[in-house]
Amino acid sequence: MTVTTIELKISDILDDPALPKEKKIAKLQKLEEEARALQRAATESPMVDDDGWQSDLRLVEKALGRLGEDTTKTGAATL
């Protein structure tokens, strides 16, 4: 089974005993922002191809959920 870069990053964050929970959440939120940006860029491209961005985002959200962090986002359209 092939492990992706995002999976390695998530694993490194979650498995780091020196990082307190708050820092793990902050690092994962940064990864989440990056994954969302990449996903957004991919969908705005004339040649829409997921390239795994959706699954990367899902993996980060699952990791945040494991730490008890709510990953539901509200935007202007949902207010």
C-alpha positions, 0 to 999 in steps of 0.5 A: 500500500502506498502512503501519500505525503499528506498521510505522512505529514498527518502521522508525523503530527499525530504521533509527535509526543512533544507536541501538545494537542493544541499545537497538533490541531494548529498544524493540522488546521494549516494542512487543512487550509492548504488542502482546501486551497489546492482543491479550490485551485483544481476546481477552478482550472479549465481542466478539472481533475481532482488529483486527490485533493478531495481525499487529502482534505478528507484525511486532514479533517479525519485527523482533526476529528480524532483530536476532537476538533469540529471540521464543519466550516461555515461560509457566507453562503451558509449564514 
